[in-house]
């Protein structure tokens, strides 16, 4: 829901004179969501909406689509010619020194960079500094309301319990038939989700042996997907309630098909778990001290543990991603590898912590979710932390 007073308060908080939001044919989904246009058809012509830190917003729309953003408050200017468009943009930002747009310097954060370079050039040519709206986007796109927080905890019950169902299925199949398959385990999880009204955009990842060593493995079929006694198994699953505006729970755990877990697996798991816990402690200590925390700092805290253990080159992705209505949301990521994430970790946002070590024979990842609550309390969600690889036949 569009909330003008809250947006203007945030603009003042972050030191912006205004926020210039624009879209062309649905290219800026972030702006559309902030403006309450998520379900509205994309326009065929460009529109601009400028929210000043104080005062009345201004609309700039094409003559063919004069009613494109009539649901929003503010004055309206209609353009037809390109010269009128440029003059209209100049009028929108007139008197402003620093405006927010969906932009990231040097494209350092592609999740935020939704406005094309030419539009940025045009605004800058008017003598206006353009800065990233990344933290503003978090407040009005990635921050959860009370109902979404409730739905996350409800989804977590189902994603957490899916592991008990999965381990039991594997054990029963091994004892009865001597083997099962990745696909069969995947389908067992999907059936569990369906029984509990949980949906997902993509089936879970079930990887056995070397397949678990591929961070983005796609569960498949064939001889190398059979699960037998003595095999290592990784399960990465994500789901949300089948309700409007629901948000995801995203977890990864590992098991071994045996009564006890060999030392080679345990050694790697302990490193991964220690890295996971270091990331969690980084978040908790920052909020306890009321210190601003950027996403890159969490990645550094986690990655340092794996590097110190000699596995630095085997940890080939960021520590965590924002979680929202999409499993990969539009808030701050815990990343200083793929991007230098300078967005703040904010209250009411959620993200994964999922360090991994990927070897040719197997890969270990331990994933939980961290939700920063309304009063900046830090919740680790996803059930009890996995402290050891599950001996599936024990």
Secondary structure per residue as TSV (DSSP state, phi and psi in degrees):
chain	resnum	aa	ss	phi	psi
A	1	X	-	360.0	131.0
A	2	X	-	-69.6	127.5
A	3	X	-	-130.3	95.3
A	4	X	H	-62.1	-45.1
A	5	X	H	-64.1	-38.4
A	6	X	H	-67.2	-39.5
A	7	X	H	-64.8	-44.6
A	8	X	H	-66.1	-36.1
A	9	X	H	-62.5	-41.8
A	10	X	H	-66.4	-38.0
A	11	X	H	-60.1	-43.1
A	12	X	H	-66.8	-38.3
A	13	X	H	-60.9	-41.3
A	14	X	H	-94.6	4.3
A	15	X	T	78.3	32.1
A	16	X	-	-102.7	145.5
A	17	X	S	-80.1	-24.9
A	18	X	E	-171.6	171.8
A	19	X	E	-126.7	116.0
A	20	X	E	-99.2	107.3
A	21	X	E	-105.0	136.4
A	22	X	E	-147.7	161.9
A	23	X	E	-154.1	151.5
A	24	X	S	-140.0	111.1
A	25	X	T	55.4	37.6
A	26	X	T	79.6	14.4
A	27	X	-	-73.9	-21.5
A	28	X	-	-115.2	79.4
A	29	X	H	-63.7	-28.7
A	30	X	H	-66.3	-46.4
A	31	X	H	-62.1	-42.0
A	32	X	H	-61.2	-38.9
A	33	X	H	-70.7	-41.6
A	34	X	H	-60.7	-35.6
A	35	X	T	-88.1	7.7
A	36	X	T	71.1	32.9
A	37	X	-	-112.0	17.2
A	38	X	T	-53.7	-39.1
A	39	X	T	-101.6	-0.7
A	40	X	S	-81.3	147.7
A	41	X	-	-60.8	146.7
A	42	X	-	-68.2	142.8
A	43	X	-	-80.4	157.7
A	44	X	S	-94.0	-10.6
A	45	X	S	-124.1	159.9
A	46	X	-	-70.9	140.4
A	47	X	E	-129.1	155.6
A	48	X	E	-132.4	143.1
A	49	X	E	-136.9	119.2
A	50	X	E	-111.3	120.9
A	51	X	E	-105.7	113.2
A	52	X	E	-78.9	159.8
A	53	X	S	-65.9	-24.2
A	54	X	S	-142.5	143.3
A	55	X	S	101.2	-168.9
A	56	X	-	-86.1	134.0
A	57	X	-	-66.4	164.8
A	58	X	E	-130.3	141.3
A	59	X	E	-111.8	143.0
A	60	X	E	-131.1	115.7
A	61	X	E	-134.6	158.7
A	62	X	E	-80.9	151.4
A	63	X	G	-61.0	-30.1
A	64	X	G	-72.5	-26.1
A	65	X	G	-130.6	59.2
A	66	X	T	-66.5	-22.4
A	67	X	T	-97.8	14.9
A	68	X	T	-56.4	-39.6
A	69	X	T	-127.8	38.9
A	70	X	T	-68.4	-13.1
A	71	X	T	-75.3	-7.6
A	72	X	S	-101.4	149.3
A	73	X	-	-76.1	160.3
A	74	X	S	122.1	167.0
A	75	X	E	-74.2	162.5
A	76	X	E	-128.5	134.9
A	77	X	E	-119.9	135.5
A	78	X	E	-108.4	132.0
A	79	X	E	-118.9	158.6
A	80	X	-	-129.5	-56.5
A	81	X	S	-79.2	157.2
A	82	X	H	-64.5	-31.0
A	83	X	H	-64.3	-37.1
A	84	X	H	-69.1	-33.0
A	85	X	H	-63.6	-48.6
A	86	X	H	-65.4	-39.6
A	87	X	H	-65.5	-36.3
A	88	X	H	-65.7	-41.0
A	89	X	H	-64.1	-41.2
A	90	X	H	-59.8	-38.1
A	91	X	H	-68.9	-37.6
A	92	X	H	-59.7	-42.9
A	93	X	T	-100.7	8.9
A	94	X	T	-57.2	130.7
A	95	X	T	84.7	-4.9
A	96	X	-	-93.8	145.0
A	97	X	S	-103.7	-34.1
A	98	X	E	-139.6	117.5
A	99	X	E	-121.8	150.9
A	100	X	E	-93.3	138.7
A	101	X	E	-143.8	166.0
A	102	X	S	-79.0	81.9
A	103	X	-	-146.0	148.6
A	104	X	-	-136.8	121.9
A	105	X	G	-52.7	132.0
A	106	X	G	58.4	21.4
A	107	X	G	52.5	36.8
A	108	X	S	-65.9	-21.4
A	109	X	-	-134.0	90.7
A	110	X	T	-65.4	-15.6
A	111	X	T	-69.2	-26.8
A	112	X	T	-95.9	-29.4
A	113	X	-	-73.7	91.5
A	114	X	-	-116.6	-10.1
A	115	X	S	-98.9	134.2
A	116	X	-	-68.9	156.4
A	117	X	H	-60.7	-35.3
A	118	X	H	-64.2	-40.3
A	119	X	H	-65.9	-40.3
A	120	X	H	-61.4	-43.1
A	121	X	H	-59.8	-41.8
A	122	X	H	-62.4	-47.3
A	123	X	H	-63.9	-43.0
A	124	X	H	-63.2	-34.0
A	125	X	H	-65.0	-16.2
A	126	X	T	-86.7	5.7
A	127	X	T	83.5	20.3
A	128	X	-	-108.2	134.8
A	129	X	E	-78.2	129.2
A	130	X	E	-103.1	125.4
A	131	X	E	-123.3	161.1
A	132	X	E	-70.2	138.4
A	133	X	-	-91.0	15.2
A	134	X	H	-51.6	-47.2
A	135	X	H	-73.8	-31.5
A	136	X	H	-63.6	-43.6
A	137	X	H	-57.1	-41.7
A	138	X	I	-57.5	-46.3
A	139	X	I	-60.9	-37.8
A	140	X	I	-110.3	1.4
A	141	X	I	-129.4	-41.5
A	142	X	I	-97.5	-18.0
A	143	X	S	-77.4	134.8
A	144	X	-	-92.9	145.2
A	145	X	-	-86.1	177.4
A	146	X	H	-59.3	-38.1
A	147	X	H	-68.3	-37.8
A	148	X	H	-68.7	-38.0
A	149	X	H	-60.8	-43.3
A	150	X	H	-60.0	-44.4
A	151	X	H	-65.8	-33.2
A	152	X	H	-62.3	-45.9
A	153	X	H	-66.5	-33.0
A	154	X	H	-68.2	-43.0
A	155	X	H	-64.6	-36.7
A	156	X	H	-59.0	-36.8
A	157	X	H	-59.5	-37.8
A	158	X	H	-77.9	-43.8
A	159	X	H	-65.4	-39.1
A	160	X	H	-63.4	-47.8
A	161	X	H	-69.6	-19.2
A	162	X	H	-61.8	-27.0
A	163	X	H	-70.6	-42.6
A	164	X	H	-60.0	-40.7
A	165	X	H	-62.6	-42.9
A	166	X	H	-67.0	-48.1
A	167	X	H	-62.0	-39.6
A	168	X	H	-66.0	-40.6
A	169	X	H	-60.3	-46.4
A	170	X	H	-61.3	-46.0
A	171	X	H	-61.0	-44.9
A	172	X	H	-63.3	-41.4
A	173	X	H	-68.3	-40.0
A	174	X	H	-64.5	-43.4
A	175	X	H	-68.9	-34.0
A	176	X	H	-85.6	-39.6
A	177	X	H	-124.7	-11.3
A	178	X	S	89.0	-8.2
A	179	X	E	-166.4	164.3
A	180	X	E	-148.7	-169.4
A	181	X	E	-132.5	159.5
A	182	X	H	-57.3	-45.4
A	183	X	H	-60.9	-39.6
A	184	X	H	-64.5	-39.6
A	185	X	H	-67.4	-42.3
A	186	X	H	-57.6	-44.7
A	187	X	H	-67.2	-33.8
A	188	X	H	-61.1	-41.3
A	189	X	H	-67.3	-43.7
A	190	X	H	-62.3	-37.3
A	191	X	H	-65.2	-39.3
A	192	X	H	-62.7	-43.3
A	193	X	H	-60.5	-46.9
A	194	X	H	-60.8	-39.2
A	195	X	H	-64.7	-24.3
A	196	X	T	-113.1	19.7
A	197	X	T	57.0	41.8
A	198	X	E	-110.9	137.5
A	199	X	E	-119.4	165.8
A	200	X	-	-153.7	150.4
A	201	X	S	-78.0	-15.9
A	202	X	S	-154.7	139.1
A	203	X	-	-60.3	157.0
A	204	X	-	-66.0	162.3
A	205	X	E	-93.7	125.7
A	206	X	E	-121.7	116.2
A	207	X	E	-125.6	127.4
A	208	X	E	-104.8	139.0
A	209	X	G	54.3	-127.9
A	210	X	G	-57.3	-27.4
A	211	X	G	-62.6	-31.1
A	212	X	G	-70.8	-15.2
A	213	X	G	-82.9	-0.9
A	214	X	S	-101.4	110.7
A	215	X	T	-57.9	-29.0
A	216	X	T	-120.3	43.1
A	217	X	-	-63.1	140.1
A	218	X	-	-103.2	116.0
A	219	X	-	-52.5	130.9
A	220	X	-	-134.5	-155.5
A	221	X	-	-129.0	167.2
A	222	X	S	117.4	176.8
A	223	X	G	-60.7	-34.6
A	224	X	G	-81.7	7.6
A	225	X	G	-111.9	7.0
A	226	X	E	-80.9	136.7
A	227	X	E	-106.6	123.4
A	228	X	E	-131.1	173.8
A	229	X	T	-58.9	136.4
A	230	X	T	92.6	2.9
A	231	X	-	-95.9	149.3
A	232	X	E	-93.9	138.4
A	233	X	E	-132.9	131.7
A	234	X	E	-113.4	134.7
A	235	X	E	-127.0	121.3
A	236	X	E	-117.6	118.6
A	237	X	E	-135.9	153.9
A	238	X	E	-150.1	140.8
A	239	X	E	-161.1	162.3
A	240	X	E	-143.3	160.6
A	241	X	E	-61.0	145.0
A	242	X	S	-81.8	66.9
A	243	X	S	-141.6	154.2
A	244	X	T	-58.9	139.3
A	245	X	T	66.6	14.2
A	246	X	-	-70.5	159.2
A	247	X	-	-124.7	159.7
A	248	X	-	-85.1	157.4
A	249	X	E	-118.4	134.8
A	250	X	E	-137.2	114.1
A	251	X	E	-132.9	151.6
A	252	X	E	-136.6	133.8
A	253	X	E	-140.3	165.2
A	254	X	E	-130.2	152.5
A	255	X	E	-143.8	165.0
A	256	X	E	-129.2	132.2
A	257	X	S	-81.1	85.3
A	258	X	S	-176.9	177.9
A	259	X	S	-83.4	-21.9
A	260	X	S	-145.2	160.2
A	261	X	-	-102.9	124.1
A	262	X	-	-59.6	152.4
A	263	X	H	-61.3	-33.2
A	264	X	H	-60.7	-35.4
A	265	X	H	-77.7	-42.1
A	266	X	H	-61.9	-39.4
A	267	X	H	-59.1	-46.2
A	268	X	H	-70.3	-40.4
A	269	X	H	-59.8	-41.5
A	270	X	H	-60.4	-37.2
A	271	X	H	-66.7	-46.0
A	272	X	H	-62.0	-44.5
A	273	X	H	-63.9	-39.0
A	274	X	H	-65.1	-38.2
A	275	X	H	-66.5	-43.5
A	276	X	H	-56.5	-47.4
A	277	X	H	-67.7	-31.8
A	278	X	H	-66.4	-37.8
A	279	X	H	-65.7	-44.0
A	280	X	H	-60.4	-44.4
A	281	X	H	-64.3	-35.2
A	282	X	H	-59.5	-44.4
A	283	X	H	-67.5	-48.4
A	284	X	H	-61.5	-43.5
A	285	X	H	-68.0	-37.2
A	286	X	H	-64.8	-44.8
A	287	X	H	-72.2	-33.6
A	288	X	H	-63.0	-35.6
A	289	X	T	-87.9	0.0
A	290	X	T	57.0	39.8
A	291	X	-	-102.7	132.0
A	292	X	-	-57.3	139.3
A	293	X	-	-128.5	127.1
A	294	X	B	-101.8	154.0
A	295	X	H	-57.7	-35.9
A	296	X	H	-62.9	-29.8
A	297	X	H	-66.2	-36.5
A	298	X	H	-67.8	-40.7
A	299	X	H	-62.1	-43.9
A	300	X	H	-61.1	-43.6
A	301	X	H	-62.2	-40.3
A	302	X	H	-71.7	-49.0
A	303	X	H	-65.7	-31.4
A	304	X	H	-59.4	-34.8
A	305	X	H	-66.7	-43.6
A	306	X	H	-71.1	-38.9
A	307	X	H	-62.7	-44.5
A	308	X	H	-62.4	-28.6
A	309	X	T	-84.5	-1.6
A	310	X	T	90.4	12.1
A	311	X	-	-113.3	19.8
A	312	X	G	-54.5	-39.3
A	313	X	G	-78.1	-3.2
A	314	X	G	-101.1	-1.7
A	315	X	-	-105.1	95.9
A	316	X	-	-110.3	21.2
A	317	X	S	-146.0	170.9
A	318	X	-	-64.2	165.2
A	319	X	S	-71.4	-35.1
A	320	X	B	-166.7	164.6
A	321	X	-	-127.9	155.2
A	322	X	E	-61.6	147.2
A	323	X	E	-123.3	135.5
A	324	X	S	-155.3	-140.9
A	325	X	S	-68.0	-24.2
A	326	X	S	-101.9	149.5
A	327	X	S	-63.4	-31.7
A	328	X	S	-104.0	98.7
A	329	X	-	-85.7	-168.9
A	330	X	S	-109.7	18.2
A	331	X	S	-95.0	-167.1
A	332	X	-	-66.0	136.1
A	333	X	-	-95.3	156.7
A	334	X	B	-93.8	88.0
A	335	X	-	-148.9	123.6
A	336	X	S	-135.0	25.5
A	337	X	S	-112.5	-63.5
A	338	X	S	-80.0	-33.4
A	339	X	S	-141.1	161.4
A	340	X	-	-97.2	91.9
A	341	X	-	-78.0	107.2
A	342	X	-	-101.2	-2.1
A	343	X	S	-65.7	149.7
A	344	X	B	-79.1	149.1
A	345	X	-	-81.3	114.4
A	346	X	-	-111.6	154.6
A	347	X	T	-57.3	149.2
A	348	X	T	70.2	14.6
A	349	X	-	-111.1	157.9
A	350	X	E	-133.1	146.4
A	351	X	E	-152.6	161.1
A	352	X	E	-88.6	153.5
A	353	X	E	-124.1	115.2
A	354	X	-	-147.6	64.3
A	355	X	-	-63.7	153.1
A	356	X	E	-148.7	150.8
A	357	X	E	-123.1	122.1
A	358	X	E	-117.1	114.0
A	359	X	-	-112.6	162.6
A	360	X	S	-59.4	-33.8
A	361	X	S	-84.8	-31.2
A	362	X	-	-167.8	164.6
A	363	X	E	-135.5	140.8
A	364	X	E	-114.1	127.6
A	365	X	E	-134.0	139.3
A	366	X	-	-126.0	114.8
A	367	X	B	-121.6	129.0
A	368	X	E	-130.7	174.7
A	369	X	E	-115.1	144.3
A	370	X	E	-117.8	122.8
A	371	X	E	-114.4	120.1
A	372	X	E	-88.2	119.5
A	373	X	-	-79.8	-175.4
A	374	X	T	-57.4	-42.4
A	375	X	T	-102.0	27.3
A	376	X	S	69.5	14.3
A	377	X	-	-73.4	144.5
A	378	X	E	-103.6	119.8
A	379	X	E	-108.8	128.8
A	380	X	E	-95.5	115.6
A	381	X	E	-111.4	160.2
A	382	X	S	115.7	21.5
A	383	X	S	84.0	-170.7
A	384	X	S	-65.9	141.1
A	385	X	-	-58.0	135.0
A	386	X	-	-71.4	120.4
A	387	X	-	-106.1	-7.2
A	388	X	S	-159.8	154.5
A	389	X	-	-63.5	136.4
A	390	X	E	-73.8	123.1
A	391	X	E	-81.3	98.9
A	392	X	T	-62.5	-30.2
A	393	X	T	-96.4	4.4
A	394	X	-	-72.8	360.0
